[in-house]
Amino acid sequence: MAATRLYLDHNATTVVRPSVVARMADVLALTGNPSSIHAEGRAKRRVIEDARREVANLVGADTACVTFTSGGTEASNLALTPTIRDPRDPRPVTRLFVSAVEHPAVAAGARFPREAVETIPVDHNGVIDLSALDRALSSHATAKPEERSILALMAANNETGVIQPVAEAARIVKAHGGLVHVDAVQAVGKIPVGIGALGCDFLALAAHKFGGPAGVGALVRAHEGLHVAEAVVRGGGQEKGWRGGTENAAGVAGLGVAATEALAGLDAFAKLAEIRDEFEAGLARLGPVTIFGAGAPRLPNTSCFAAPGIASSTAMIALDLAGIAVSAGSACSSGKTKASPVLDAMGVDHDLSTGMLRISFGWTSTSEDASRFLDAWAEIARRANQTRPASVA
């Protein structure tokens, strides 16, 4: 009998919680449009508003400030626009600052023109350079005092798991009169995330990262006064005009259940750091290895590493054949190996970065999962050692 496959790619999408599946099935059985005023419509509306409260509770926000989206990408695109309106400061938002390790959904500038986007460097661990941020903000504020800027900074990196000093960055931005958007997609449900504690104005999250369904997420605002003049998805007046179209009630309900369970399970999730640390110690015993971001605080479930002489493409194939699903930081396209932009920003050598693998544990993971991976990795390392002299020759 074939061995059960081992899934270690939870940062991409984690396992859907059984309670989420059950709740979604119940909601799918309901008839009615949430915008209708009859009993069936009101029942669907209650489903959505219950989930809104659950999501607000997860990140310590006001329920009225939660807007449902199709996921984290749409949430960030909804927030990052020059049409932001803030009654506390009427100046237009004309400049977007992004860290050099942002997710593509943010790094591309969302709805800001490319020329209005400026990248802030990171150190060798992938942590934003706060001094460089301060200088950039000061330069913009001096040159354009009649305008405002916004910083987009992820709470935790999807590849390395490195946690950014968002609260410290937000204090710097606020001192210069700016706004802050946080891509919290990888952090929510893994570590405590509070919109107030972070000091941000906007926060994006996605259900499928913490046990909910793919295709649903939320944009959370710090207060109701924040607004954008132009929505991404236009149509009816759903979501108070923030997003047109009939709501995905079943998906939203699943997001709500996942939010409640993830919040209750934060202490248990934190214990994955023990498995992660033992896993990395096991890697080191098998040969030379570089753990990216090891010098900074990281998510408890994430290990991003590379071993000299072992290409990620080769390792991925071998692991998949062994029944183990992981992620690689590089990809083959048209026969060319591309290094991770995140590792490039961290100054990692190209030859090493193209061997990067990401192991991400999830709420279903156990120490036995780590041991099984190490057994498979031992064989990969052994074969690499056997072939290395021939390749050098």
BALOBA-1460 file (C-alpha; in Angstrom, 3 decimals):
// residues 393
<rec num="1" residu="m" x="0.000" y="0.000" z="0.000"/>
<rec num="2" residu="a" x="1.353" y="3.421" z="-0.950"/>
<rec num="3" residu="a" x="2.290" y="5.719" z="1.927"/>
<rec num="4" residu="t" x="0.002" y="8.634" z="2.689"/>
<rec num="5" residu="r" x="1.276" y="11.825" z="1.115"/>
<rec num="6" residu="l" x="2.795" y="14.385" z="3.446"/>
<rec num="7" residu="y" x="1.747" y="18.004" z="2.959"/>
<rec num="8" residu="l" x="4.296" y="20.600" z="4.115"/>
<rec num="9" residu="d" x="3.180" y="23.598" z="2.042"/>
<rec num="10" residu="h" x="0.766" y="25.223" z="4.491"/>
<rec num="11" residu="n" x="1.945" y="28.770" z="3.726"/>
<rec num="12" residu="a" x="0.571" y="28.298" z="0.222"/>
<rec num="13" residu="t" x="-2.771" y="26.937" z="1.423"/>
<rec num="14" residu="t" x="-3.438" y="25.088" z="4.625"/>
<rec num="15" residu="v" x="-5.871" y="22.259" z="5.356"/>
<rec num="16" residu="v" x="-9.507" y="23.346" z="5.552"/>
<rec num="17" residu="r" x="-10.935" y="22.786" z="9.022"/>
<rec num="18" residu="p" x="-13.779" y="20.216" z="9.233"/>
<rec num="19" residu="s" x="-16.008" y="22.723" z="11.055"/>
<rec num="20" residu="v" x="-15.528" y="25.111" z="8.134"/>
<rec num="21" residu="v" x="-16.645" y="22.487" z="5.629"/>
<rec num="22" residu="a" x="-19.713" y="21.692" z="7.731"/>
<rec num="23" residu="r" x="-20.704" y="25.336" z="8.120"/>
<rec num="24" residu="m" x="-20.247" y="26.055" z="4.423"/>
<rec num="25" residu="a" x="-22.395" y="23.063" z="3.515"/>
<rec num="26" residu="d" x="-25.169" y="24.361" z="5.759"/>
<rec num="27" residu="v" x="-25.022" y="27.822" z="4.192"/>
<rec num="28" residu="l" x="-24.947" y="26.434" z="0.658"/>
<rec num="29" residu="a" x="-28.254" y="24.757" z="1.437"/>
<rec num="30" residu="l" x="-29.857" y="28.111" z="2.215"/>
<rec num="31" residu="t" x="-31.793" y="29.983" z="-0.454"/>
<rec num="32" residu="g" x="-31.909" y="33.735" z="-0.641"/>
<rec num="33" residu="n" x="-29.946" y="36.812" z="-1.615"/>
<rec num="34" residu="p" x="-28.368" y="38.709" z="1.320"/>
<rec num="35" residu="s" x="-29.635" y="41.978" z="-0.125"/>
<rec num="36" residu="s" x="-33.280" y="40.855" z="-0.214"/>
<rec num="37" residu="i" x="-35.592" y="41.982" z="2.577"/>
<rec num="38" residu="h" x="-37.660" y="38.797" z="2.842"/>
<rec num="39" residu="a" x="-37.010" y="36.130" z="5.477"/>
<rec num="40" residu="e" x="-34.729" y="34.084" z="3.250"/>
<rec num="41" residu="g" x="-32.627" y="37.139" z="2.407"/>
<rec num="42" residu="r" x="-32.428" y="38.197" z="6.049"/>
<rec num="43" residu="a" x="-31.204" y="34.716" z="7.009"/>
<rec num="44" residu="k" x="-28.363" y="35.000" z="4.505"/>
<rec num="45" residu="r" x="-27.584" y="38.493" z="5.778"/>
<rec num="46" residu="r" x="-27.254" y="37.155" z="9.328"/>
<rec num="47" residu="v" x="-24.727" y="34.605" z="8.089"/>
<rec num="48" residu="i" x="-22.558" y="37.359" z="6.630"/>
<rec num="49" residu="e" x="-22.817" y="39.690" z="9.608"/>
<rec num="50" residu="d" x="-22.013" y="36.873" z="12.051"/>
<rec num="51" residu="a" x="-18.863" y="36.151" z="10.060"/>
<rec num="52" residu="r" x="-17.994" y="39.850" z="9.990"/>
<rec num="53" residu="r" x="-18.016" y="39.889" z="13.797"/>
<rec num="54" residu="e" x="-15.821" y="36.783" z="13.917"/>
<rec num="55" residu="v" x="-13.236" y="38.315" z="11.584"/>
<rec num="56" residu="a" x="-13.277" y="41.609" z="13.491"/>
<rec num="57" residu="n" x="-12.662" y="39.699" z="16.710"/>
<rec num="58" residu="l" x="-9.685" y="37.881" z="15.172"/>
<rec num="59" residu="v" x="-7.792" y="41.132" z="14.503"/>
<rec num="60" residu="g" x="-9.269" y="43.367" z="17.201"/>
<rec num="61" residu="a" x="-11.216" y="45.600" z="14.836"/>
<rec num="62" residu="d" x="-14.599" y="47.287" z="14.715"/>
<rec num="63" residu="t" x="-17.112" y="45.052" z="12.956"/>
<rec num="64" residu="a" x="-18.201" y="47.917" z="10.695"/>
<rec num="65" residu="c" x="-14.625" y="48.179" z="9.378"/>
<rec num="66" residu="v" x="-14.484" y="44.680" z="7.864"/>
<rec num="67" residu="t" x="-15.022" y="44.406" z="4.102"/>
<rec num="68" residu="f" x="-15.153" y="40.956" z="2.509"/>
<rec num="69" residu="t" x="-13.126" y="40.355" z="-0.650"/>
<rec num="70" residu="s" x="-12.054" y="37.452" z="-2.849"/>
<rec num="71" residu="g" x="-8.794" y="37.171" z="-0.899"/>
<rec num="72" residu="g" x="-5.640" y="38.966" z="0.177"/>
<rec num="73" residu="t" x="-4.667" y="40.143" z="-3.305"/>
<rec num="74" residu="e" x="-7.945" y="41.946" z="-3.862"/>
<rec num="75" residu="a" x="-7.861" y="43.343" z="-0.322"/>
<rec num="76" residu="s" x="-4.433" y="44.905" z="-0.888"/>
<rec num="77" residu="n" x="-5.445" y="46.221" z="-4.301"/>
<rec num="78" residu="l" x="-8.557" y="47.747" z="-2.765"/>
<rec num="79" residu="a" x="-6.544" y="49.602" z="-0.129"/>
<rec num="80" residu="l" x="-3.516" y="50.662" z="-2.160"/>
<rec num="81" residu="t" x="-4.866" y="53.450" z="-4.329"/>
<rec num="82" residu="p" x="-4.243" y="57.191" z="-4.698"/>
<rec num="83" residu="t" x="-7.986" y="57.676" z="-4.133"/>
<rec num="84" residu="i" x="-7.703" y="57.045" z="-0.365"/>
<rec num="85" residu="r" x="-9.717" y="59.584" z="1.586"/>
<rec num="86" residu="d" x="-9.059" y="60.258" z="5.273"/>
<rec num="87" residu="p" x="-11.195" y="62.869" z="7.064"/>
<rec num="88" residu="r" x="-8.412" y="63.427" z="9.593"/>
<rec num="89" residu="d" x="-6.063" y="64.657" z="6.856"/>
<rec num="90" residu="p" x="-7.443" y="65.846" z="3.489"/>
<rec num="91" residu="r" x="-4.101" y="65.805" z="1.664"/>
<rec num="92" residu="p" x="-3.959" y="63.451" z="-1.343"/>
<rec num="93" residu="v" x="-1.965" y="60.216" z="-1.048"/>
<rec num="94" residu="t" x="0.535" y="60.322" z="-3.894"/>
<rec num="95" residu="r" x="3.433" y="58.104" z="-2.851"/>
<rec num="96" residu="l" x="3.559" y="54.386" z="-2.057"/>
<rec num="97" residu="f" x="6.518" y="52.944" z="-0.179"/>
<rec num="98" residu="v" x="6.929" y="49.160" z="-0.194"/>
<rec num="99" residu="s" x="9.527" y="46.927" z="1.406"/>
<rec num="100" residu="a" x="11.815" y="44.997" z="-0.942"/>
<rec num="101" residu="v" x="10.337" y="41.660" z="0.163"/>
<rec num="102" residu="e" x="6.628" y="42.271" z="-0.406"/>
<rec num="103" residu="h" x="4.281" y="39.767" z="-2.039"/>
<rec num="104" residu="p" x="3.776" y="40.425" z="-5.784"/>
<rec num="105" residu="a" x="0.258" y="41.679" z="-5.043"/>
<rec num="106" residu="v" x="1.843" y="44.617" z="-3.234"/>
<rec num="107" residu="a" x="5.279" y="44.916" z="-4.846"/>
<rec num="108" residu="a" x="3.710" y="45.777" z="-8.203"/>
<rec num="109" residu="g" x="2.190" y="48.886" z="-6.637"/>
<rec num="110" residu="a" x="-1.460" y="47.809" z="-6.795"/>
<rec num="111" residu="r" x="-3.372" y="50.832" z="-8.167"/>
<rec num="112" residu="f" x="-0.547" y="53.345" z="-7.810"/>
<rec num="113" residu="p" x="1.298" y="54.272" z="-11.012"/>
<rec num="114" residu="r" x="4.714" y="52.633" z="-11.147"/>
<rec num="115" residu="e" x="6.517" y="55.964" z="-10.949"/>
<rec num="116" residu="a" x="4.798" y="56.673" z="-7.623"/>
<rec num="117" residu="v" x="6.182" y="53.504" z="-5.983"/>
<rec num="118" residu="e" x="9.462" y="53.481" z="-4.046"/>
<rec num="119" residu="t" x="11.105" y="50.376" z="-2.596"/>
<rec num="120" residu="i" x="12.677" y="50.367" z="0.869"/>
<rec num="121" residu="p" x="15.622" y="47.979" z="1.319"/>
<rec num="122" residu="v" x="15.884" y="45.167" z="3.860"/>
<rec num="123" residu="d" x="18.823" y="43.707" z="5.780"/>
<rec num="124" residu="h" x="20.371" y="40.248" z="5.292"/>
<rec num="125" residu="n" x="17.555" y="38.702" z="7.324"/>
<rec num="126" residu="g" x="14.883" y="40.344" z="5.195"/>
<rec num="127" residu="v" x="13.852" y="42.889" z="7.844"/>
<rec num="128" residu="i" x="12.947" y="46.355" z="6.607"/>
<rec num="129" residu="d" x="15.605" y="49.035" z="7.095"/>
<rec num="130" residu="l" x="13.810" y="51.472" z="9.402"/>
<rec num="131" residu="s" x="16.488" y="54.158" z="8.977"/>
<rec num="132" residu="a" x="16.103" y="54.016" z="5.202"/>
<rec num="133" residu="l" x="12.328" y="54.214" z="5.627"/>
<rec num="134" residu="d" x="12.653" y="57.290" z="7.831"/>
<rec num="135" residu="r" x="14.930" y="58.992" z="5.306"/>
<rec num="136" residu="a" x="12.592" y="58.230" z="2.394"/>
<rec num="137" residu="l" x="9.555" y="59.508" z="4.254"/>
<rec num="138" residu="s" x="11.379" y="62.634" z="5.354"/>
<rec num="139" residu="s" x="12.504" y="63.350" z="1.794"/>
<rec num="140" residu="h" x="8.964" y="63.018" z="0.463"/>
<rec num="141" residu="a" x="7.457" y="65.112" z="3.259"/>
<rec num="142" residu="t" x="10.018" y="67.861" z="2.670"/>
<rec num="143" residu="a" x="9.622" y="67.893" z="-1.114"/>
<rec num="144" residu="k" x="5.829" y="67.488" z="-1.128"/>
<rec num="145" residu="p" x="4.405" y="68.852" z="2.139"/>
<rec num="146" residu="e" x="0.990" y="69.195" z="0.510"/>
<rec num="147" residu="e" x="0.861" y="65.433" z="-0.158"/>
<rec num="148" residu="r" x="0.808" y="62.238" z="1.916"/>
<rec num="149" residu="s" x="2.401" y="58.827" z="1.518"/>
<rec num="150" residu="i" x="1.442" y="55.272" z="2.472"/>
<rec num="151" residu="l" x="3.684" y="52.387" z="3.493"/>
<rec num="152" residu="a" x="2.811" y="48.821" z="2.503"/>
<rec num="153" residu="l" x="4.594" y="46.381" z="4.798"/>
<rec num="154" residu="m" x="3.786" y="42.698" z="5.238"/>
<rec num="155" residu="a" x="3.385" y="41.386" z="8.779"/>
<rec num="156" residu="a" x="5.341" y="38.215" z="7.948"/>
<rec num="157" residu="n" x="7.083" y="37.014" z="4.813"/>
<rec num="158" residu="n" x="5.496" y="34.157" z="2.904"/>
<rec num="159" residu="e" x="8.840" y="32.609" z="1.925"/>
<rec num="160" residu="t" x="11.097" y="33.049" z="4.957"/>
<rec num="161" residu="g" x="8.499" y="33.533" z="7.690"/>
<rec num="162" residu="v" x="10.392" y="36.612" z="8.908"/>
<rec num="163" residu="i" x="8.187" y="38.883" z="11.016"/>
<rec num="164" residu="q" x="8.470" y="42.580" z="10.222"/>
<rec num="165" residu="p" x="8.640" y="45.337" z="12.884"/>
<rec num="166" residu="v" x="5.328" y="46.764" z="11.739"/>
<rec num="167" residu="a" x="4.533" y="48.720" z="14.906"/>
<rec num="168" residu="e" x="7.933" y="50.438" z="14.835"/>
<rec num="169" residu="a" x="7.583" y="51.215" z="11.136"/>
<rec num="170" residu="a" x="4.072" y="52.565" z="11.697"/>
<rec num="171" residu="r" x="5.309" y="54.969" z="14.356"/>
<rec num="172" residu="i" x="7.853" y="56.357" z="11.900"/>
<rec num="173" residu="v" x="5.245" y="56.692" z="9.156"/>
<rec num="174" residu="k" x="2.764" y="58.414" z="11.464"/>
<rec num="175" residu="a" x="5.431" y="60.885" z="12.554"/>
<rec num="176" residu="h" x="5.643" y="61.937" z="8.900"/>
<rec num="177" residu="g" x="1.869" y="62.129" z="8.516"/>
<rec num="178" residu="g" x="1.523" y="58.966" z="6.423"/>
<rec num="179" residu="l" x="-0.708" y="55.908" z="6.315"/>
<rec num="180" residu="v" x="0.129" y="52.204" z="6.717"/>
<rec num="181" residu="h" x="-1.242" y="49.135" z="4.970"/>
<rec num="182" residu="v" x="-0.318" y="45.693" z="6.318"/>
<rec num="183" residu="d" x="-0.466" y="42.522" z="4.257"/>
<rec num="184" residu="a" x="-1.168" y="40.193" z="7.187"/>
<rec num="185" residu="v" x="-2.086" y="37.220" z="4.991"/>
<rec num="186" residu="q" x="0.731" y="34.990" z="6.286"/>
<rec num="187" residu="a" x="0.542" y="36.190" z="9.896"/>
<rec num="188" residu="v" x="-3.148" y="36.038" z="10.774"/>
<rec num="189" residu="g" x="-4.013" y="32.809" z="12.548"/>
<rec num="190" residu="k" x="-0.327" y="32.004" z="13.184"/>
<rec num="191" residu="i" x="0.686" y="34.767" z="15.575"/>
<rec num="192" residu="p" x="-1.403" y="37.372" z="17.440"/>
<rec num="193" residu="v" x="-2.369" y="40.164" z="15.039"/>
<rec num="194" residu="g" x="-4.167" y="43.275" z="16.247"/>
<rec num="195" residu="i" x="-4.838" y="46.226" z="13.979"/>
<rec num="196" residu="g" x="-4.551" y="48.610" z="16.910"/>
<rec num="197" residu="a" x="-1.306" y="47.135" z="18.235"/>
<rec num="198" residu="l" x="0.253" y="47.265" z="14.768"/>
<rec num="199" residu="g" x="-0.762" y="50.902" z="14.344"/>
<rec num="200" residu="c" x="-1.865" y="50.367" z="10.743"/>
<rec num="201" residu="d" x="-4.760" y="51.898" z="8.844"/>
<rec num="202" residu="f" x="-5.542" y="48.945" z="6.559"/>
<rec num="203" residu="l" x="-4.986" y="45.199" z="7.016"/>
<rec num="204" residu="a" x="-5.478" y="42.386" z="4.485"/>
<rec num="205" residu="l" x="-6.148" y="38.726" z="5.301"/>
<rec num="206" residu="a" x="-7.088" y="35.530" z="3.443"/>
<rec num="207" residu="a" x="-9.130" y="32.602" z="4.733"/>
<rec num="208" residu="h" x="-7.188" y="29.770" z="3.101"/>
<rec num="209" residu="k" x="-4.049" y="30.569" z="5.110"/>
<rec num="210" residu="f" x="-5.636" y="29.623" z="8.448"/>
<rec num="211" residu="g" x="-8.088" y="26.837" z="7.686"/>
<rec num="212" residu="g" x="-10.812" y="28.559" z="5.689"/>
<rec num="213" residu="p" x="-11.721" y="28.247" z="1.992"/>
<rec num="214" residu="a" x="-9.711" y="29.727" z="-0.863"/>
<rec num="215" residu="g" x="-11.269" y="32.634" z="-2.704"/>
<rec num="216" residu="v" x="-12.401" y="34.711" z="0.272"/>
<rec num="217" residu="g" x="-10.650" y="37.250" z="2.463"/>
<rec num="218" residu="a" x="-11.104" y="40.673" z="3.975"/>
<rec num="219" residu="l" x="-9.813" y="44.213" z="4.095"/>
<rec num="220" residu="v" x="-9.980" y="45.647" z="7.596"/>
<rec num="221" residu="r" x="-9.805" y="49.375" z="8.338"/>
<rec num="222" residu="a" x="-8.684" y="51.045" z="11.558"/>
<rec num="223" residu="h" x="-11.718" y="53.328" z="11.568"/>
<rec num="224" residu="e" x="-14.830" y="53.956" z="9.495"/>
<rec num="225" residu="g" x="-13.660" y="57.341" z="8.255"/>
<rec num="226" residu="l" x="-11.094" y="55.789" z="5.925"/>
<rec num="227" residu="h" x="-12.479" y="55.415" z="2.431"/>
<rec num="228" residu="v" x="-11.407" y="54.906" z="-1.180"/>
<rec num="229" residu="a" x="-13.126" y="56.863" z="-3.918"/>
<rec num="230" residu="e" x="-12.989" y="54.040" z="-6.429"/>
<rec num="231" residu="a" x="-13.692" y="50.365" z="-5.694"/>
<rec num="232" residu="v" x="-11.920" y="47.526" z="-7.496"/>
<rec num="233" residu="v" x="-15.145" y="45.585" z="-8.120"/>
<rec num="234" residu="r" x="-17.956" y="47.977" z="-9.009"/>
<rec num="235" residu="g" x="-21.611" y="47.120" z="-9.150"/>
<rec num="236" residu="g" x="-24.347" y="47.361" z="-6.565"/>
<rec num="237" residu="g" x="-24.092" y="48.797" z="-3.086"/>
<rec num="238" residu="q" x="-22.895" y="45.616" z="-1.398"/>
<rec num="239" residu="e" x="-20.292" y="45.894" z="1.369"/>
<rec num="240" residu="k" x="-21.289" y="49.544" z="1.835"/>
<rec num="241" residu="g" x="-20.072" y="50.287" z="-1.665"/>
<rec num="242" residu="w" x="-16.590" y="48.898" z="-1.071"/>
<rec num="243" residu="r" x="-17.203" y="45.844" z="-3.267"/>
<rec num="244" residu="g" x="-20.039" y="45.263" z="-5.700"/>
<rec num="245" residu="g" x="-21.621" y="41.881" z="-6.357"/>
<rec num="246" residu="t" x="-23.683" y="39.395" z="-4.388"/>
<rec num="247" residu="e" x="-21.650" y="38.195" z="-1.422"/>
<rec num="248" residu="n" x="-20.208" y="34.678" z="-1.297"/>
<rec num="249" residu="a" x="-22.177" y="33.779" z="1.816"/>
<rec num="250" residu="a" x="-20.844" y="30.222" z="2.129"/>
<rec num="251" residu="g" x="-17.237" y="31.336" z="1.704"/>
<rec num="252" residu="v" x="-17.679" y="34.214" z="4.124"/>
<rec num="253" residu="a" x="-19.255" y="31.854" z="6.674"/>
<rec num="254" residu="g" x="-16.259" y="29.541" z="6.290"/>
<rec num="255" residu="l" x="-13.915" y="32.478" z="6.840"/>
<rec num="256" residu="g" x="-15.771" y="33.365" z="10.028"/>
<rec num="257" residu="v" x="-15.550" y="29.859" z="11.478"/>
<rec num="258" residu="a" x="-11.860" y="29.602" z="10.565"/>
<rec num="259" residu="a" x="-11.222" y="32.977" z="12.225"/>
<rec num="260" residu="t" x="-12.790" y="31.823" z="15.485"/>
<rec num="261" residu="e" x="-10.898" y="28.526" z="15.512"/>
<rec num="262" residu="a" x="-7.606" y="30.123" z="14.529"/>
<rec num="263" residu="l" x="-7.883" y="32.659" z="17.339"/>
<rec num="264" residu="a" x="-8.590" y="29.912" z="19.854"/>
<rec num="265" residu="g" x="-5.676" y="27.852" z="18.529"/>
<rec num="266" residu="l" x="-2.910" y="30.492" z="18.597"/>
<rec num="267" residu="d" x="-1.174" y="28.960" z="21.634"/>
<rec num="268" residu="a" x="-1.199" y="25.521" z="20.041"/>
<rec num="269" residu="f" x="0.123" y="26.928" z="16.761"/>
<rec num="270" residu="a" x="2.973" y="28.641" z="18.606"/>
<rec num="271" residu="k" x="4.227" y="25.207" z="19.679"/>
<rec num="272" residu="l" x="5.050" y="24.435" z="16.042"/>
<rec num="273" residu="a" x="8.230" y="26.425" z="16.686"/>
<rec num="274" residu="e" x="9.505" y="23.447" z="18.663"/>
<rec num="275" residu="i" x="8.961" y="21.151" z="15.672"/>
<rec num="276" residu="r" x="10.509" y="23.754" z="13.340"/>
<rec num="277" residu="d" x="13.608" y="24.158" z="15.513"/>
<rec num="278" residu="e" x="14.143" y="20.397" z="15.879"/>
<rec num="279" residu="f" x="13.637" y="20.065" z="12.126"/>
<rec num="280" residu="e" x="16.320" y="22.669" z="11.380"/>
<rec num="281" residu="a" x="18.721" y="21.004" z="13.826"/>
<rec num="282" residu="g" x="18.106" y="17.741" z="11.984"/>
<rec num="283" residu="l" x="18.893" y="19.419" z="8.671"/>
<rec num="284" residu="a" x="22.196" y="20.692" z="10.033"/>
<rec num="285" residu="r" x="23.175" y="17.191" z="11.118"/>
<rec num="286" residu="l" x="22.725" y="15.981" z="7.546"/>
<rec num="287" residu="g" x="25.139" y="18.472" z="5.999"/>
<rec num="288" residu="p" x="25.838" y="22.151" z="5.371"/>
<rec num="289" residu="v" x="22.633" y="24.195" z="5.246"/>
<rec num="290" residu="t" x="21.680" y="27.871" z="5.298"/>
<rec num="291" residu="i" x="18.473" y="28.868" z="7.092"/>
<rec num="292" residu="f" x="17.258" y="32.134" z="5.591"/>
<rec num="293" residu="g" x="16.050" y="34.732" z="8.084"/>
<rec num="294" residu="a" x="17.240" y="32.701" z="11.071"/>
<rec num="295" residu="g" x="18.606" y="35.831" z="12.717"/>
<rec num="296" residu="a" x="15.196" y="37.505" z="12.935"/>
<rec num="297" residu="p" x="11.856" y="36.634" z="14.573"/>
<rec num="298" residu="r" x="9.969" y="34.183" z="12.353"/>
<rec num="299" residu="l" x="6.581" y="32.544" z="12.132"/>
<rec num="300" residu="p" x="6.616" y="29.371" z="14.248"/>
<rec num="301" residu="n" x="5.768" y="27.124" z="11.310"/>
<rec num="302" residu="t" x="8.150" y="28.281" z="8.572"/>
<rec num="303" residu="s" x="11.632" y="27.101" z="7.583"/>
<rec num="304" residu="c" x="13.279" y="28.413" z="4.410"/>
<rec num="305" residu="f" x="16.634" y="26.854" z="3.615"/>
<rec num="306" residu="a" x="19.129" y="25.769" z="0.980"/>
<rec num="307" residu="a" x="22.006" y="23.301" z="0.929"/>
<rec num="308" residu="p" x="25.042" y="23.903" z="-1.306"/>
<rec num="309" residu="g" x="25.019" y="21.718" z="-4.398"/>
<rec num="310" residu="i" x="21.345" y="20.722" z="-4.160"/>
<rec num="311" residu="a" x="19.100" y="22.445" z="-6.709"/>
<rec num="312" residu="s" x="15.541" y="23.085" z="-5.637"/>
<rec num="313" residu="s" x="14.200" y="21.634" z="-8.897"/>
<rec num="314" residu="t" x="16.017" y="18.344" z="-8.242"/>
<rec num="315" residu="a" x="14.944" y="18.250" z="-4.607"/>
<rec num="316" residu="m" x="11.318" y="19.046" z="-5.451"/>
<rec num="317" residu="i" x="11.092" y="16.122" z="-7.867"/>
<rec num="318" residu="a" x="12.708" y="13.733" z="-5.404"/>
<rec num="319" residu="l" x="10.465" y="14.855" z="-2.561"/>
<rec num="320" residu="d" x="7.322" y="14.641" z="-4.666"/>
<rec num="321" residu="l" x="8.246" y="11.099" z="-5.677"/>
<rec num="322" residu="a" x="8.677" y="10.355" z="-1.976"/>
<rec num="323" residu="g" x="5.144" y="11.621" z="-1.396"/>
<rec num="324" residu="i" x="6.092" y="14.945" z="0.177"/>
<rec num="325" residu="a" x="4.702" y="18.307" z="-0.961"/>
<rec num="326" residu="v" x="6.852" y="21.386" z="-0.309"/>
<rec num="327" residu="s" x="7.465" y="24.720" z="-1.996"/>
<rec num="328" residu="a" x="10.526" y="26.059" z="-3.792"/>
<rec num="329" residu="g" x="11.656" y="29.656" z="-3.857"/>
<rec num="330" residu="s" x="12.808" y="29.326" z="-7.423"/>
<rec num="331" residu="a" x="10.989" y="28.145" z="-10.522"/>
<rec num="332" residu="c" x="11.967" y="26.886" z="-13.944"/>
<rec num="333" residu="s" x="10.642" y="28.969" z="-16.794"/>
<rec num="334" residu="s" x="11.729" y="28.521" z="-20.373"/>
<rec num="335" residu="g" x="14.673" y="26.464" z="-19.163"/>
<rec num="336" residu="k" x="16.014" y="29.253" z="-16.928"/>
<rec num="337" residu="t" x="16.229" y="29.071" z="-13.150"/>
<rec num="338" residu="k" x="14.968" y="32.218" z="-11.459"/>
<rec num="339" residu="a" x="16.074" y="33.197" z="-7.975"/>
<rec num="340" residu="s" x="13.585" y="34.404" z="-5.393"/>
<rec num="341" residu="p" x="13.196" y="38.220" z="-5.410"/>
<rec num="342" residu="v" x="12.939" y="37.993" z="-1.615"/>
<rec num="343" residu="l" x="16.339" y="36.308" z="-1.309"/>
<rec num="344" residu="d" x="17.776" y="38.682" z="-3.913"/>
<rec num="345" residu="a" x="16.693" y="41.605" z="-1.732"/>
<rec num="346" residu="m" x="18.400" y="39.921" z="1.227"/>
<rec num="347" residu="g" x="21.670" y="39.742" z="-0.723"/>
<rec num="348" residu="v" x="21.738" y="35.946" z="-0.964"/>
<rec num="349" residu="d" x="24.115" y="34.524" z="-3.560"/>
<rec num="350" residu="h" x="22.280" y="33.397" z="-6.715"/>
<rec num="351" residu="d" x="23.713" y="29.877" z="-6.664"/>
<rec num="352" residu="l" x="22.456" y="29.370" z="-3.120"/>
<rec num="353" residu="s" x="19.080" y="31.047" z="-3.568"/>
<rec num="354" residu="t" x="18.193" y="28.862" z="-6.551"/>
<rec num="355" residu="g" x="18.399" y="25.879" z="-4.192"/>
<rec num="356" residu="m" x="15.894" y="27.350" z="-1.738"/>
<rec num="357" residu="l" x="13.104" y="25.194" z="-0.328"/>
<rec num="358" residu="r" x="10.319" y="26.279" z="1.998"/>
<rec num="359" residu="i" x="8.876" y="23.903" z="4.562"/>
<rec num="360" residu="s" x="5.733" y="25.247" z="6.198"/>
<rec num="361" residu="f" x="3.936" y="23.271" z="8.885"/>
<rec num="362" residu="g" x="0.255" y="23.726" z="9.645"/>
<rec num="363" residu="w" x="-2.364" y="23.177" z="12.294"/>
<rec num="364" residu="t" x="-2.462" y="19.450" z="11.409"/>
<rec num="365" residu="s" x="1.343" y="18.941" z="11.451"/>
<rec num="366" residu="t" x="3.228" y="16.712" z="13.908"/>
<rec num="367" residu="s" x="6.839" y="15.994" z="14.814"/>
<rec num="368" residu="e" x="6.524" y="12.747" z="12.829"/>
<rec num="369" residu="d" x="5.993" y="14.861" z="9.707"/>
<rec num="370" residu="a" x="9.333" y="16.569" z="10.275"/>
<rec num="371" residu="s" x="11.045" y="13.218" z="10.831"/>
<rec num="372" residu="r" x="9.634" y="11.808" z="7.612"/>
<rec num="373" residu="f" x="10.922" y="14.781" z="5.642"/>
<rec num="374" residu="l" x="14.376" y="14.440" z="7.203"/>
<rec num="375" residu="d" x="14.496" y="10.778" z="6.214"/>
<rec num="376" residu="a" x="13.788" y="11.749" z="2.613"/>
<rec num="377" residu="w" x="16.238" y="14.645" z="2.749"/>
<rec num="378" residu="a" x="19.000" y="12.374" z="4.032"/>
<rec num="379" residu="e" x="18.729" y="10.348" z="0.834"/>
<rec num="380" residu="i" x="18.728" y="13.492" z="-1.332"/>
<rec num="381" residu="a" x="21.831" y="14.771" z="0.466"/>
<rec num="382" residu="r" x="23.556" y="11.394" z="0.114"/>
<rec num="383" residu="r" x="22.983" y="11.338" z="-3.644"/>
<rec num="384" residu="a" x="24.155" y="14.951" z="-3.961"/>
<rec num="385" residu="n" x="27.381" y="14.088" z="-2.163"/>
<rec num="386" residu="q" x="27.963" y="11.130" z="-4.494"/>
<rec num="387" residu="t" x="27.524" y="13.195" z="-7.653"/>
<rec num="388" residu="r" x="29.297" y="16.370" z="-6.521"/>
<rec num="389" residu="p" x="32.855" y="15.309" z="-7.522"/>
<rec num="390" residu="a" x="31.688" y="14.389" z="-11.026"/>
<rec num="391" residu="s" x="29.859" y="17.704" z="-11.456"/>
<rec num="392" residu="v" x="32.880" y="19.644" z="-10.263"/>
<rec num="393" residu="a" x="35.091" y="17.774" z="-12.710"/>
